[in-house]
Amino acid sequence: MAEFRDDQASRLCDNCKKEIPVFNFTIHEIHCQRNIGVCPVCKEPFPKSDMDIHMAAEHCQVTCKCNKKLEKRQLKQHAETECPLRL
């Protein structure tokens, strides 16, 4: 694959939100739309084949020991900074 330099013309891919060199854009766009999906919750791009894993790992609801319900990805920060039962 060719190296991308900052001085090369690029376009923003509407699907994955990455800057893609113009000379490679059409091929990237076809591949990206076929294989990359955007998470409906966090709006981050992920391989479509991994979306179920991402949703289960990051966005499933969990309950903290303080009985607050939140997304699994938020639990660590909540436990460290917000939870009334933190040490």
N, CA, C and O atoms as a GROMACS GRO file, in nm:
protein
  348
    1MET      N    1   0.085  -0.118   0.000
    1MET     CA    2   0.000   0.000   0.000
    1MET      C    3   0.089   0.124   0.000
    1MET      O    4   0.193   0.127   0.066
    2ALA      N    5   0.048   0.224  -0.074
    2ALA     CA    6   0.127   0.346  -0.083
    2ALA      C    7   0.120   0.423   0.048
    2ALA      O    8   0.019   0.420   0.118
    3GLU      N    9   0.227   0.492   0.078
    3GLU     CA   10   0.231   0.573   0.200
    3GLU      C   11   0.152   0.701   0.177
    3GLU      O   12   0.157   0.758   0.069
    4PHE      N   13   0.080   0.746   0.277
    4PHE     CA   14   0.002   0.869   0.268
    4PHE      C   15   0.082   0.983   0.328
    4PHE      O   16   0.125   0.977   0.443
    5ARG      N   17   0.100   1.087   0.248
    5ARG     CA   18   0.173   1.204   0.296
    5ARG      C   19   0.073   1.317   0.320
    5ARG      O   20  -0.031   1.324   0.254
    6ASP      N   21   0.106   1.404   0.414
    6ASP     CA   22   0.018   1.515   0.448
    6ASP      C   23  -0.008   1.610   0.332
    6ASP      O   24  -0.112   1.675   0.327
    7ASP      N   25   0.086   1.618   0.236
    7ASP     CA   26   0.069   1.713   0.127
    7ASP      C   27  -0.011   1.654   0.010
    7ASP      O   28  -0.032   1.724  -0.089
    8GLN      N   29  -0.056   1.530   0.020
    8GLN     CA   30  -0.138   1.470  -0.084
    8GLN      C   31  -0.283   1.511  -0.064
    8GLN      O   32  -0.329   1.530   0.048
    9ALA      N   33  -0.355   1.523  -0.175
    9ALA     CA   34  -0.497   1.555  -0.167
    9ALA      C   35  -0.572   1.436  -0.105
    9ALA      O   36  -0.541   1.321  -0.133
   10SER      N   37  -0.668   1.467  -0.022
   10SER     CA   38  -0.746   1.362   0.043
   10SER      C   39  -0.892   1.402   0.050
   10SER      O   40  -0.928   1.519   0.034
   11ARG      N   41  -0.975   1.303   0.076
   11ARG     CA   42  -1.119   1.325   0.095
   11ARG      C   43  -1.160   1.253   0.222
   11ARG      O   44  -1.103   1.151   0.259
   12LEU      N   45  -1.260   1.307   0.287
   12LEU     CA   46  -1.314   1.246   0.408
   12LEU      C   47  -1.417   1.140   0.369
   12LEU      O   48  -1.513   1.168   0.297
   13CYS      N   49  -1.395   1.019   0.416
   13CYS     CA   50  -1.490   0.911   0.392
   13CYS      C   51  -1.613   0.935   0.480
   13CYS      O   52  -1.601   0.947   0.601
   14ASP      N   53  -1.730   0.941   0.418
   14ASP     CA   54  -1.854   0.965   0.493
   14ASP      C   55  -1.888   0.849   0.587
   14ASP      O   56  -1.960   0.868   0.685
   15ASN      N   57  -1.838   0.731   0.558
   15ASN     CA   58  -1.871   0.614   0.638
   15ASN      C   59  -1.782   0.601   0.761
   15ASN      O   60  -1.831   0.595   0.874
   16CYS      N   61  -1.650   0.597   0.741
   16CYS     CA   62  -1.558   0.573   0.853
   16CYS      C   63  -1.498   0.701   0.911
   16CYS      O   64  -1.429   0.697   1.012
   17LYS      N   65  -1.524   0.813   0.846
   17LYS     CA   66  -1.479   0.946   0.893
   17LYS      C   67  -1.327   0.960   0.894
   17LYS      O   68  -1.272   1.035   0.974
   18LYS      N   69  -1.258   0.887   0.804
   18LYS     CA   70  -1.112   0.898   0.793
   18LYS      C   71  -1.077   0.972   0.665
   18LYS      O   72  -1.149   0.966   0.566
   19GLU      N   73  -0.965   1.042   0.669
   19GLU     CA   74  -0.912   1.108   0.550
   19GLU      C   75  -0.845   1.002   0.464
   19GLU      O   76  -0.758   0.928   0.510
   20ILE      N   77  -0.888   0.995   0.339
   20ILE     CA   78  -0.838   0.894   0.246
   20ILE      C   79  -0.775   0.965   0.126
   20ILE      O   80  -0.833   1.060   0.074
   21PRO      N   81  -0.656   0.922   0.083
   21PRO     CA   82  -0.595   0.983  -0.035
   21PRO      C   83  -0.689   0.974  -0.155
   21PRO      O   84  -0.752   0.870  -0.178
   22VAL      N   85  -0.699   1.082  -0.231
   22VAL     CA   86  -0.791   1.089  -0.344
   22VAL      C   87  -0.766   0.975  -0.442
   22VAL      O   88  -0.860   0.916  -0.495
   23PHE      N   89  -0.639   0.943  -0.468
   23PHE     CA   90  -0.609   0.839  -0.567
   23PHE      C   91  -0.663   0.702  -0.526
   23PHE      O   92  -0.675   0.614  -0.611
   24ASN      N   93  -0.695   0.682  -0.400
   24ASN     CA   94  -0.741   0.554  -0.349
   24ASN      C   95  -0.886   0.560  -0.301
   24ASN      O   96  -0.939   0.461  -0.251
   25PHE      N   97  -0.951   0.675  -0.315
   25PHE     CA   98  -1.079   0.698  -0.251
   25PHE      C   99  -1.190   0.605  -0.301
   25PHE      O  100  -1.265   0.550  -0.221
   26THR      N  101  -1.202   0.588  -0.431
   26THR     CA  102  -1.311   0.507  -0.486
   26THR      C  103  -1.304   0.364  -0.436
   26THR      O  104  -1.405   0.307  -0.394
   27ILE      N  105  -1.187   0.306  -0.441
   27ILE     CA  106  -1.170   0.168  -0.392
   27ILE      C  107  -1.198   0.161  -0.242
   27ILE      O  108  -1.265   0.069  -0.196
   28HIS      N  109  -1.147   0.258  -0.167
   28HIS     CA  110  -1.172   0.261  -0.023
   28HIS      C  111  -1.321   0.269   0.006
   28HIS      O  112  -1.373   0.195   0.088
   29GLU      N  113  -1.389   0.359  -0.062
   29GLU     CA  114  -1.531   0.382  -0.037
   29GLU      C  115  -1.614   0.255  -0.060
   29GLU      O  116  -1.702   0.222   0.019
   30ILE      N  117  -1.585   0.185  -0.169
   30ILE     CA  118  -1.657   0.060  -0.198
   30ILE      C  119  -1.633  -0.042  -0.088
   30ILE      O  120  -1.726  -0.104  -0.036
   31HIS      N  121  -1.507  -0.060  -0.052
   31HIS     CA  122  -1.472  -0.156   0.054
   31HIS      C  123  -1.532  -0.115   0.188
   31HIS      O  124  -1.587  -0.198   0.260
   32CYS      N  125  -1.522   0.011   0.221
   32CYS     CA  126  -1.567   0.062   0.350
   32CYS      C  127  -1.718   0.046   0.367
   32CYS      O  128  -1.765   0.000   0.471
   33GLN      N  129  -1.794   0.084   0.264
   33GLN     CA  130  -1.939   0.073   0.275
   33GLN      C  131  -1.985  -0.072   0.286
   33GLN      O  132  -2.088  -0.100   0.347
   34ARG      N  133  -1.909  -0.161   0.227
   34ARG     CA  134  -1.944  -0.303   0.232
   34ARG      C  135  -1.908  -0.366   0.367
   34ARG      O  136  -1.978  -0.454   0.415
   35ASN      N  137  -1.798  -0.320   0.427
   35ASN     CA  138  -1.741  -0.390   0.543
   35ASN      C  139  -1.744  -0.315   0.675
   35ASN      O  140  -1.728  -0.376   0.781
   36ILE      N  141  -1.763  -0.184   0.672
   36ILE     CA  142  -1.757  -0.105   0.794
   36ILE      C  143  -1.895  -0.048   0.825
   36ILE      O  144  -1.961   0.009   0.738
   37GLY      N  145  -1.936  -0.064   0.949
   37GLY     CA  146  -2.061  -0.006   0.996
   37GLY      C  147  -2.033   0.095   1.106
   37GLY      O  148  -1.927   0.092   1.168
   38VAL      N  149  -2.127   0.182   1.129
   38VAL     CA  150  -2.113   0.282   1.234
   38VAL      C  151  -2.204   0.243   1.349
   38VAL      O  152  -2.324   0.221   1.331
   39CYS      N  153  -2.146   0.236   1.468
   39CYS     CA  154  -2.224   0.200   1.586
   39CYS      C  155  -2.336   0.301   1.606
   39CYS      O  156  -2.310   0.421   1.608
   40PRO      N  157  -2.459   0.255   1.621
   40PRO     CA  158  -2.571   0.348   1.639
   40PRO      C  159  -2.568   0.420   1.774
   40PRO      O  160  -2.637   0.521   1.792
   41VAL      N  161  -2.490   0.371   1.868
   41VAL     CA  162  -2.484   0.432   2.001
   41VAL      C  163  -2.371   0.534   2.011
   41VAL      O  164  -2.394   0.650   2.043
   42CYS      N  165  -2.248   0.490   1.983
   42CYS     CA  166  -2.132   0.578   2.001
   42CYS      C  167  -2.083   0.642   1.872
   42CYS      O  168  -1.993   0.726   1.874
   43LYS      N  169  -2.142   0.601   1.759
   43LYS     CA  170  -2.109   0.658   1.628
   43LYS      C  171  -1.967   0.629   1.582
   43LYS      O  172  -1.916   0.696   1.492
   44GLU      N  173  -1.901   0.530   1.642
   44GLU     CA  174  -1.766   0.491   1.602
   44GLU      C  175  -1.775   0.386   1.492
   44GLU      O  176  -1.864   0.301   1.495
   45PRO      N  177  -1.683   0.390   1.395
   45PRO     CA  178  -1.683   0.288   1.290
   45PRO      C  179  -1.622   0.157   1.339
   45PRO      O  180  -1.520   0.157   1.409
   46PHE      N  181  -1.683   0.045   1.301
   46PHE     CA  182  -1.635  -0.088   1.336
   46PHE      C  183  -1.661  -0.181   1.219
   46PHE      O  184  -1.753  -0.158   1.141
   47PRO      N  185  -1.581  -0.286   1.205
   47PRO     CA  186  -1.614  -0.388   1.105
   47PRO      C  187  -1.755  -0.441   1.134
   47PRO      O  188  -1.789  -0.472   1.248
   48LYS      N  189  -1.835  -0.452   1.029
   48LYS     CA  190  -1.972  -0.502   1.048
   48LYS      C  191  -1.972  -0.638   1.116
   48LYS      O  192  -2.063  -0.669   1.194
   49SER      N  193  -1.872  -0.719   1.087
   49SER     CA  194  -1.866  -0.853   1.147
   49SER      C  195  -1.840  -0.848   1.297
   49SER      O  196  -1.865  -0.947   1.366
   50ASP      N  197  -1.792  -0.736   1.349
   50ASP     CA  198  -1.763  -0.722   1.492
   50ASP      C  199  -1.866  -0.639   1.568
   50ASP      O  200  -1.852  -0.617   1.688
   51MET      N  201  -1.970  -0.593   1.499
   51MET     CA  202  -2.065  -0.501   1.562
   51MET      C  203  -2.138  -0.565   1.680
   51MET      O  204  -2.156  -0.500   1.783
   52ASP      N  205  -2.180  -0.690   1.668
   52ASP     CA  206  -2.249  -0.756   1.780
   52ASP      C  207  -2.157  -0.768   1.901
   52ASP      O  208  -2.201  -0.747   2.014
   53ILE      N  209  -2.031  -0.800   1.877
   53ILE     CA  210  -1.934  -0.810   1.986
   53ILE      C  211  -1.914  -0.673   2.051
   53ILE      O  212  -1.910  -0.662   2.173
   54HIS      N  213  -1.902  -0.570   1.968
   54HIS     CA  214  -1.885  -0.433   2.020
   54HIS      C  215  -2.005  -0.393   2.105
   54HIS      O  216  -1.989  -0.341   2.215
   55MET      N  217  -2.125  -0.418   2.056
   55MET     CA  218  -2.245  -0.380   2.130
   55MET      C  219  -2.251  -0.452   2.264
   55MET      O  220  -2.284  -0.391   2.366
   56ALA      N  221  -2.220  -0.581   2.266
   56ALA     CA  222  -2.224  -0.658   2.390
   56ALA      C  223  -2.114  -0.615   2.486
   56ALA      O  224  -2.136  -0.611   2.608
   57ALA      N  225  -1.997  -0.584   2.434
   57ALA     CA  226  -1.884  -0.549   2.520
   57ALA      C  227  -1.892  -0.406   2.573
   57ALA      O  228  -1.847  -0.379   2.684
   58GLU      N  229  -1.946  -0.316   2.495
   58GLU     CA  230  -1.941  -0.174   2.532
   58GLU      C  231  -2.074  -0.114   2.574
   58GLU      O  232  -2.077  -0.025   2.660
   59HIS      N  233  -2.183  -0.158   2.517
   59HIS     CA  234  -2.309  -0.087   2.536
   59HIS      C  235  -2.417  -0.164   2.611
   59HIS      O  236  -2.528  -0.113   2.627
   60CYS      N  237  -2.387  -0.284   2.658
   60CYS     CA  238  -2.489  -0.356   2.735
   60CYS      C  239  -2.508  -0.286   2.870
   60CYS      O  240  -2.416  -0.222   2.922
   61GLN      N  241  -2.626  -0.297   2.923
   61GLN     CA  242  -2.658  -0.235   3.052
   61GLN      C  243  -2.606  -0.321   3.166
   61GLN      O  244  -2.625  -0.443   3.167
   62VAL      N  245  -2.542  -0.259   3.260
   62VAL     CA  246  -2.496  -0.326   3.382
   62VAL      C  247  -2.544  -0.245   3.501
   62VAL      O  248  -2.583  -0.129   3.487
   63THR      N  249  -2.542  -0.306   3.617
   63THR     CA  250  -2.583  -0.238   3.739
   63THR      C  251  -2.465  -0.232   3.834
   63THR      O  252  -2.404  -0.335   3.865
   64CYS      N  253  -2.432  -0.114   3.879
   64CYS     CA  254  -2.324  -0.094   3.975
   64CYS      C  255  -2.370  -0.143   4.113
   64CYS      O  256  -2.489  -0.162   4.137
   65LYS      N  257  -2.274  -0.162   4.202
   65LYS     CA  258  -2.307  -0.204   4.338
   65LYS      C  259  -2.393  -0.100   4.410
   65LYS      O  260  -2.456  -0.131   4.511
   66CYS      N  261  -2.395   0.024   4.358
   66CYS     CA  262  -2.481   0.128   4.417
   66CYS      C  263  -2.620   0.127   4.354
   66CYS      O  264  -2.703   0.213   4.384
   67ASN      N  265  -2.645   0.030   4.267
   67ASN     CA  266  -2.773   0.010   4.198
   67ASN      C  267  -2.799   0.106   4.083
   67ASN      O  268  -2.910   0.110   4.031
   68LYS      N  269  -2.699   0.183   4.042
   68LYS     CA  270  -2.715   0.269   3.925
   68LYS      C  271  -2.695   0.184   3.800
   68LYS      O  272  -2.600   0.107   3.792
   69LYS      N  273  -2.786   0.199   3.702
   69LYS     CA  274  -2.775   0.129   3.575
   69LYS      C  275  -2.701   0.219   3.476
   69LYS      O  276  -2.732   0.338   3.462
   70LEU      N  277  -2.604   0.160   3.407
   70LEU     CA  278  -2.529   0.234   3.307
   70LEU      C  279  -2.468   0.138   3.207
   70LEU      O  280  -2.474   0.016   3.225
   71GLU      N  281  -2.409   0.194   3.099
   71GLU     CA  282  -2.345   0.109   3.000
   71GLU      C  283  -2.217   0.050   3.058
   71GLU      O  284  -2.150   0.112   3.140
   72LYS      N  285  -2.186  -0.070   3.013
   72LYS     CA  286  -2.067  -0.139   3.063
   72LYS      C  287  -1.941  -0.053   3.046
   72LYS      O  288  -1.855  -0.053   3.134
   73ARG      N  289  -1.931   0.019   2.934
   73ARG     CA  290  -1.811   0.101   2.909
   73ARG      C  291  -1.800   0.218   3.006
   73ARG      O  292  -1.692   0.277   3.018
   74GLN      N  293  -1.906   0.253   3.074
   74GLN     CA  294  -1.905   0.365   3.168
   74GLN      C  295  -1.880   0.321   3.312
   74GLN      O  296  -1.857   0.405   3.399
   75LEU      N  297  -1.884   0.191   3.338
   75LEU     CA  298  -1.877   0.141   3.475
   75LEU      C  299  -1.746   0.176   3.545
   75LEU      O  300  -1.749   0.219   3.660
   76LYS      N  301  -1.633   0.160   3.480
   76LYS     CA  302  -1.505   0.185   3.545
   76LYS      C  303  -1.494   0.331   3.591
   76LYS      O  304  -1.457   0.358   3.706
   77GLN      N  305  -1.526   0.424   3.502
   77GLN     CA  306  -1.518   0.565   3.540
   77GLN      C  307  -1.617   0.597   3.652
   77GLN      O  308  -1.583   0.669   3.746
   78HIS      N  309  -1.737   0.544   3.643
   78HIS     CA  310  -1.837   0.566   3.747
   78HIS      C  311  -1.785   0.515   3.882
   78HIS      O  312  -1.794   0.584   3.983
   79ALA      N  313  -1.731   0.393   3.882
   79ALA     CA  314  -1.682   0.332   4.006
   79ALA      C  315  -1.566   0.410   4.066
   79ALA      O  316  -1.551   0.416   4.188
   80GLU      N  317  -1.484   0.470   3.982
   80GLU     CA  318  -1.366   0.544   4.030
   80GLU      C  319  -1.395   0.688   4.070
   80GLU      O  320  -1.327   0.743   4.156
   81THR      N  321  -1.495   0.750   4.007
   81THR     CA  322  -1.514   0.894   4.030
   81THR      C  323  -1.651   0.935   4.082
   81THR      O  324  -1.663   1.041   4.144
   82GLU      N  325  -1.755   0.855   4.058
   82GLU     CA  326  -1.890   0.901   4.089
   82GLU      C  327  -1.964   0.816   4.192
   82GLU      O  328  -2.049   0.867   4.265
   83CYS      N  329  -1.933   0.689   4.197
   83CYS     CA  330  -2.010   0.596   4.280
   83CYS      C  331  -2.005   0.636   4.427
   83CYS      O  332  -1.896   0.655   4.481
   84PRO      N  333  -2.119   0.647   4.492
   84PRO     CA  334  -2.119   0.680   4.634
   84PRO      C  335  -2.059   0.569   4.722
   84PRO      O  336  -2.028   0.593   4.838
   85LEU      N  337  -2.044   0.449   4.666
   85LEU     CA  338  -1.987   0.338   4.742
   85LEU      C  339  -1.839   0.315   4.712
   85LEU      O  340  -1.781   0.217   4.758
   86ARG      N  341  -1.777   0.405   4.637
   86ARG     CA  342  -1.634   0.388   4.606
   86ARG      C  343  -1.552   0.408   4.734
   86ARG      O  344  -1.596   0.476   4.827
   87LEU      N  345  -1.436   0.349   4.736
   87LEU     CA  346  -1.351   0.357   4.856
   87LEU      C  347  -1.276   0.488   4.861
   87LEU      O  348  -1.199   0.511   4.954
   0.00000   0.00000   0.00000
